[in-house]
């Protein structure tokens, strides 16, 4: 018996040693090649002649074939005489690699030498590829020494080419999350914006998912790209650089990029790698319970989208409030005297009767949050010249304005820099007047969480020129001022879309711009997989704008998905919803509103885990723009106390008998919801 115990102990020690060895990163040189490996990752790089990735195995998957990775970086420089070269490794002399020992792993330092000022002196570019002990992610960073008077204005980094996966799809974080089939095309997404709410892009097939992302904790602007050819997918991140990233003659990128492969699929990559990162950020480290969100915002459970100050709008609002009862939320558009998307930010005076309509809606138990824009200034607005809109505007490198034209108005709007006191004062003044003169329940400030930042080269603004974190910082300071000294008790702030770096600034986010097409664009619940426990959302996508379209299945599908993913459903024009032809749809939304009121213990602070399709009598139904899906849909959540809960919704008129794992078989009535505690 003693001998058996000794053998067992020796075996356990050997296993522990092997496990430690597999998790500990080794950096080795063999001939001209350098290798980083730790059991989960093996990356082999050429150390002489020219840079290349000879081998890249991630979690047992070799992702490289015969393709080359000769240009991991592209740097755009600006010199004191107007020089503006675009430089890459082929323009430099490659010095090879060196091994650096880190406290938690190993780093390979690759160096190239550039000639910039035509002297005999050379200026190195250093790329760092790190592999921490036990990590499944390879980490990348870069820096470049500069002559006096030079700067890096833009870069593309890191550029990584992998084999194109057979039957692959690309997943971006546009809105809720969007999946498209790979094609011979370039898939791009600007962050932070509705097009890229989070900092990663994934290409996947049934064999697993290649994950490419950044861990930037300051919300800097960047554009993720996956360029797909017949044989490869080339990942890159285009970054407008900031002059503030240069210190003592060296440009340094202030974050690391990561790459990895998840054999279990994209969901596993998102939950295991990205979700934990978000808790290390300023915006992601706050729970809902730690924030002072008015209770009525939690209790809204459904929203309508009132438009115009007119009798038919008020009548529809009255009837909607009567049907849905106390707590209904109202986003109100077109309330100012000028046409939509014009004369911003000159909203006042409000149209006659608007204040009266607000009071009427509030007397019926509803809550009103009017629309304003937090980013655009119309150069034709009366305020633009006297209030120095020109001085607050973002500037391109040539000094011109960023100018946008929207199809609803077809007029010019300039993009305003959120770092300026001029713009802060303008938005704060609007917030004060909306509360004081109209008595609103909240303010809906559009585009902050929807539109991407622009690099600003206005040297008179309080930030380094170029890109960087000034946009993120400017909006955080603006909203902080509003909350600290201007937002009255019981009022909320809302923005449109869900750029992650602003989620803690707003009480609720309206998420409705996610594209969808039944043929080649599918909405996936990427955002709720990451942030469902730290944010309140409303909406799903744009709802139908006619009575005929309201009743064709689209609306019911949207409302079903919204609730299953944790969002407050609705955001629908009450003029169409409250028509006689849409009575069934109105009743369905009312049913979902009542159902959701019994789910607050799960949805607020709880985690969305996955979608499910119940088995059994579950026929397929068509939803225009979304395609075919099951009549009965479900999702699984984990409540804050750890309980697992199924949410089930039947969007069909008929009852169905279905089953879910661990819940057995059950009957669910037509146009109804069901909660199952596991």
N, C-alpha and C positions, 0 to 999 in steps of 0.2 A: 504493500500500500504506500509506504514511504517513497519507494522508487517511482511509483506512478505519479505521486504528487510532485516529485522533483522534475519528472519529465514534462508534466503539465505546466509547471512554473517556467521551465526553460522555453517551452513552446509559446507561452504567453509573452515572455520577454522578447523572443524572436519576432513574434507578430507585432508587438509594440514598436520594436526597432524598425521593422519593415514599413509599418504605417508612418512612422516619423520620417523615414527616408523618402517615402513617396510624396510626402507633403512638403518637404524641405526643398527649396529651390537650389538648383545647381547651375552654375555658369561655367562652361568649358570651352576650350579651343582645340580643334583638331585640324591640323593643316591650315588652310585659309578660312575655315568656317568657325563660327561661334554659335553655341547652343545654349538656350535657356530651357530648363525642364524642371518639373516638380511632380510628375506622375499624372497630373491632369492636363498639362500643357507641355508641348515640345515645339520650340521654334528654332529653326536653324537659319542663320544669316551668313552671307558671304562677307568676309572681313577684308578682302584685298581686291584690287582691280576695279570693281564697281559694286555698289550695293545691290543686293537682291535678297528676297526671302526664298531660301532653297526648300524649306519644308515648314509646314504649319499644321500641327495636329492638336485639335482642341477637343477634350473629353472623348478621345478615341476616334475622332473624325478627322481625316485628312482633307482639308478644304482647298488645297492648292494642287493644280495639275501642271501643265506645261507652260502656263502663262507666266509673265514676268512681273515683278514688283520693283521696277527700277526707279520710280519717282515717288517716294513716300511723302514728299513735300513740294509745294510750289509757293514761293514767296514773292510778293510784289513790293518793290522798294520805291522810295521817293527821295531824290537827292536835292541838294541846295541850289542846283542850277536848273531844276526841273526834270532831271533824269527820272525815268519811270520804268525801270526794267522789270520784266517778269522772269524770275530765275528759278531753275530747278537743278537737280543733281547733275544733269548733263553739262551744265555751265560751270561746274565746280570741279576741283581736284579732290578725289575721295581719299581720306587718310585712314580709313578702316575703322576698327572698333576697339574698345577697351572695356574691361570688366570692372564694375563698381560694386562693392559690398554695401548692402543696406542693412538696417536693423531688422527688417522683416522680410528680406529676400535679396534678389540680385538685380542689377541693371546693366544693360549693355549701352555704352555711349558711342554713337556713330558720329564721325566728324567729316565735314566737307569744308574746303577752303574756297572762298569767293574773292574775286578782284572787283572792287567797286569804284575806287577813286583813281584807277589807272597808275597807281604807285606800285612799288615793289611789295608793299604790305598787303597781307591777305586777311580776310575777315571770316572767321569760322562760323558754320552752322552746325549746331550740335543737336542730335536727336536722341532721346532717351527712350529705351524700351525696357520696361520693368516687369518682373514677375514676382509678386510677393509669395511667401511660403503658403502653400495650401490653396492658392487662388486659382480659379478657373478662368480668370480674365487677364489678358495681356494688356499692359498699360503703356500709353504713349505720351511723350511731351517733346517740346522743341524750344530752342533759344538760338539767337543769332547776334553776334557782335557787329557793331555798326561804326562807320566813320563819323566824325563830328558833323552834325547837320543832316544826317540821313535818318530815315525812319522806315519801318515796315508798315505799309498801309493796309494790306490784305494778305491772307494766306489760305491755302487749301491743305488741310492736315487733319489726321493722317490719311493718306491715300493707300487703300488696301484692296488688292484684286484677288477674288476667290473664283473657284469653278462655279459656273452657272448650274444650280441644282435642277435636275429634271422635274418638270411639272411644278416649278417653284412659284411662290407668290411673295409679293412685297407688302410689308405691314408698316404703315406710318401712323403717327399719333395725331392725325388730323381730326379735330373734334373728339368724338367718342373713340375713334380709332377706325382706320380704313384699310381694307385688304384688296389688292388688285393682282391679277395674274401678271407674271413677268412677261415683258414684251421687249422688242428691240427698241428701247427707249431709255430716257433718263428720268428717274423719279426724284423730285425735289420737294423739300419742305422747309419753310423758313420758321425759325424759332426766335423768340416766343410769339406765337400767333395761333389763330384758329387752324392753320395748316400744320402746325407742329406744336402741340400743347406740352409735349415732353421731349427729352433730349436723347432720342434714339430712333433707329430705323432697323428693321428686321427683314431678312429674306429667309423663307422657310419652305420646306416640303415635308412629306411624311417621315423622312429620316431625321429631321430635327431643324433647328433654327440657328442661323448665324446672326449674332447680335452686335451692333455697332453703335456706340453712344459716347456721350461726354458727361463728365461729372463737374459741371460748372455751377457753383453755388451762388453766382451773382447775376444770373439771368441775362447774360450777354447775347447779342444777336449773332445768328449763325444760320447756315443753310445746309441741311443734310441732303446728301445725294447718293443715289444708287444708279450707276450707269450700266445698263444691261446690254451686252452684245450677244452674239450667238454662242460664245464660249465662256464668257466671264461676267461677273458683276463687280464693278469697281466702286467701292465706297469712298466717299470723301466728305469733308466738312469745310465749306467756304466761310471764312471768318473775316469780317471787317475789323481790323486791328485798331487799338487805341494808342495814342501817343503816350498815355499813362502807363503802358506796359513796357516802357523803356526806362531802365535804371542804370545809370553810370555807363552808358554806351552799349548796353545789352538789352535786346528785346527778348522777353520771356512770355510765353503763353501761360496765363494764370489758371490752368486746369489741366487735368489728364483726360485723355480719351481712352476708351476701352473696347476690346473685341473679345468675343467668346462664342462657343457653340453649345447649345442646349439640346441633347438628344431627345428629351421629352417634349420639345416643341416650344412655340413662342410664348405660351402662357407661363411655362416654367421659367423661361428667361426673364420675363417681365417681373414676375413675383419674387424670384430669388435674387435678381441682380439689381433691378431698377428700384423697386419699392423700398428696400432697405436704404438705398442712397438718399431717397427723398427725406428721410427722417433726420438726416444730417444738415438739412438746409434751413434757412430762416423761415421759408414759407411752409415747409412740410413738417416741422417739428411741433406744430400747435394742434391740439385736439379741439374738437368742436366745444367740448365742455369748458375749455379754458378761455373761450372767447365770449364776449358779451353780445350775443346775437338775440335780438328781441324774440320773445316766445311766439309772436304771431307769424314770424317768418318760418319757424318750424311747423306751425299749424296750418299754413296755407293749403297745402295738399293739392291744389289745382290753381291754374292761372288762365286768364283770358287776355286777349290782345286787342284792346280798344283802339280804334283809329278815327281821328277827326273829332271835331267839336260840333256835333250835329244831332238832330232829333232822333234819327234812326239808330245812331250809336248809343245815345242815352237810353232809348227804349230797350235795346238789346242788353245793355248793361243791367238795367233794372230787372229784366226777366232772368238773366243769368244769376244775378245775386239772389233772387227769390228761389231759384231752383237749387243752387249749390249751397246756400246758407252761409252762415257766419264763417269768415276765414278766407274767402275767395280773394286771390291776388289779381291785381289788374296792372299790366304794363300799358301806359297810354302814350300814343304817338300822335303827331300832327296837331299838337295843341297850341303851337305858336302861330304868329300872323304870317310868317313867310313860308313858302313851299318847303317841303322836306329836302334835306341836304343842301339848303341854301342859307346864306346870311348867318351861318354859325360864327360865333356863339351868341348872336343877338336874338335870343328867344323871347325876351320880354318886350312889350307887354304881352301877356297871354291873350288868347282869343276871348272875347266876351262870353260869359256863361261857363268858362272852364272851371273856375273856382266853385261855382254853384254845382256843377256836375260832380266834382270831387266830393263835395259835402253830401250830395245825394247818395253816391256809391258808399261812402263811409257810414251813412245812417242805416244802410241795409246790411252792414257787417263786413263790407269789402275793404281792401287796402289798396291804395293807389300809389304807383311809382311812375312818374312821367319820365320820358326819354330826353336826354341831352347827349351831345357828343363830346368826348373827352380828349380829342386829338386834332380836329380840323378847325381851321380858321379861314373863312371865305374872304379873299382879298377885296371883294366888293361890298363886304359888310360895312355898315356905318362906323363900327368901332375900330376897324383895322388900322386906319391911320392915326386917329387921336389916341388910341390905347396902345400904340406901338406894336401892333401885331407883326409888323415886318421885323422888329428886333427880336421877337420871340420865335420866329420861324426857324425850322431846321434848314441848314445850308449844305448843298453838295460841295465837292472839292473846288468846283469852279465858281462858287459863290451864288449860284442860282438856287431857286426854291424847289423843294419837292412839291409837285402839283398833281392832284388826283381829280378825276372826273367820274362821277357815279351815274349810272344809267337813269336813275329816277329823276335827276335834276339837270344833268348835262351842263353843269356849271363848274368853274374851277374852285378847288379847295386846296389850301396849303397845309402841309404837315407842321404842327407846332412842336417845339422841343419841350419835353416835360421837365427839364431841369430849371427852367426860367421862372423867376418870381412873377413876371408878367402873367404867365399862363396860370400859375398857382392862384394869383389874385382873381383872375377871371373866373375860374371854376369854383373857387370858394364863394365868390359873390353870387353865383348862380345857385349854389346849394343854400345859401342864406335866404335868398329871395323865394325860392321854391317852398321852403318851410314857412317863412314868415308871411308871405303874401297869399300862398295857395293852400297851406296847411297839409302838404302831402305826407304820406306815410313812409316815403323813401325816395331816393333818387337813382335812376337808372343811367349810368354813365357809360355810353357805348365806346367801343374800340380799344379801351385800355387792355382788356384781356383778349382782344381779337386780332388787332393789327400789329404786324411786325415792326420792330424799331428800325429807324433809318440812321445810318452814320451821320453825325453832324459835325461840320467843319467851320461853324461859326466861332471864331476865336474870342468873341465877346461873351460867350456863354460860360457858366461856371463849371466847365468840365474839360478834360483833355479832348482835343479834336479826334475825329474818327469814330470808331465803334466803342465797344466796352460796356460798362455797367451803368453809364449815366442815365439811360432810359429807364432801366429798372429802378435805380436809386431815385430818379426824379419823381416817378409815380408813387413810390413808397413814401417819400417825404410829403407829397401832395395829399395823399389819402390819410397819412398820419396827422397832418394839420387839421383836416376836416374832422377826423374822429376826436382829436384832442380838444378842439375848441369851437366846433361849429355844428356837428351832428347832434340834433336834439334827442332826448331820451325816447326810445321806442321807434326811432326811424332806422331804416336800413339803407345800405348802399349795394347796388347791383351793377355788374358789368356783363357784357355779352361775350360769350365763348369762355374758354377755360385754360388759358395759358397758365401753367402750373405756378409760375413764380409770383402770381398775384392772388392765389386762392385765399390767403389769410387776410387780404385787405378788404374783401367783400363778403357781405353776409350771405349772398347767394349769387350763383353764376347761371346765366341763361345760355344753354348749349343747343343751338339749332342750325348751325351751318355745315354740319357734316355731310359731305356729298354721298350720294348713293345711286346706284344704277344696277338693275337686276342682271344685266349682262356681264359687267366687268368691274363693279365697285361695290363691295359689301362692307357694311358697318359692323365693327367688332367692339366688344366692351373692354377696350384697353384702359381707358381712363378710370372707370370704376374699379378695375382690378387693382389699381395703384392707390387711388385717392378716395374711395367711397367712404372711408371712416373719418375723413377730415374736411368734407365740403358738403354744402347744400346746393343742389342743382335743380333747374326746372327746364322743361321742354325736352324735345328729342331731335326733330328736324322741322323745317318749315311746314306748317299745316296747310291743307287745301284752302284756296281762296275762291271757292264757289260752292253753292249748295250741292250741285251735281257731283263734284269731286269729293265733297265731304262724305258722301254715302257709298263710295265705291270700294271700301275696304282699307284704303290708305290710312284714314284717321284712326280707326280702331287698332290697326297694327302699330302705329306710332305710339298711341297711348299705352298699349300693352307693354311695348319695349321700354318706354320711359319708366313706368312703375317698376318693372322687373329689375331695371338697372339702378333703381334708387332715386330717380328724378321725380320732381313734382310735375305731373302731367298737365296738359292743356296748351297754353300759349296759342289760343285759337281765336279768330275774330268772332265775337258773339253774334254778329249780324247773320253769319252763316250757320253757326252752331244752334242758334235759337229759332231757326226757321222750322216750319211745320214738317218739311221733308226730312229734317235731320233729327227728329225727336228721338230716334233710337240711339244715335250717336251721343246726344246730350245726356240721355239716361245712362249710357255706358260710362261716360266720363264721371257722372255723379256717383255711380257705383264704385268706380275706381278711387274716387276721392274719399268716400266713406271707408272703403277697404284699407286705404293707406293710413287712415287715422288710427287703425289698430296695429300698425307696424312700426311706430316710431321707436319702440324699444329695440328694434332690429336695424332700421335704416339709418338712424342717427348714432354715429359712433361704431356701427357694425361694418363688417367687411363683405363686399360682393366677392363670391368665390368662383362661380361659373354659371353658364347657361345650361339648361337641360331640355330635352324634348321627351315628354312623357310617352311611354309605350301604351299600346292598346288601341281603343277606338279613338283615333286621333287623325282625322282626315286632313289633307292638304288644302289650304286656302290661298288665294292669290291676293297680293297687295300691290297695286300699280306703283312702279318705281322701286319696289323692294323685291318683287319676285314671289315665289311660292314658299310657304312655310306652314308648319303645323298649326292647326286650329287652337290647340292647347299648348301654351308655352310656359316655361318655368325657369326659375333661377334658384341657386343655393347661396345662402348667406350665413355668416357667423356673427351672432349677436355679441355685443361688448362683453357679456359674461361668459362667452365661449360656446353657448348653445348653437346648434346647427338648425337652420330653418329653411324650408322650401316655400317659395312664393309661386303660386300657380294661377294663371289667368286663362279663361276660355273666351276667345274673341268671336266664337261662333254663336248663332242664335240657339242652337240645339245643345242639349246636355250630352256629355261624353263620359264614358267609364275608362279611366286611364290608370297607369301605375308609374311609380318612381322608386328607385333603389332605396330600401329601408323604410318605405312608406306603404308598401303594398298597393292594392287596387282600391280606387275610390271613384266616386261620381262627382262631377263638377257641373253645375248648372250653366246654361247658356248665358253669355255676357256677364260673367261673374268672376270673382277672385276667391282663392282659398289659401289659407296659411296652414302649414304642417310643421309642427315642432318635432324634431327628431330626438 
